[in-house]
């Protein structure tokens, strides 16, 4: 997975809103916990491209489920 650096605007927001940042980080971690097992074969094969595509697809799907619950 290609890692990108944060721009100065994002860093500034994180510094000004640490509580919101942490809350979002925790929320995303809980979502990932729901589907990490499906990503395991890609991780073991070191298929970064397949892993990345499936990760974002599953994350979006989990976020949609969460929004429907609320």
Protein Blocks (a to p, Z undefined) as FASTA:
>chain_A
ZZddddfklmmmmmmmmmlmmmmmmmmmmmmmmmmmmmmmmmmnopaklmmmmmmmmmmm
mmmmmmmmZZ
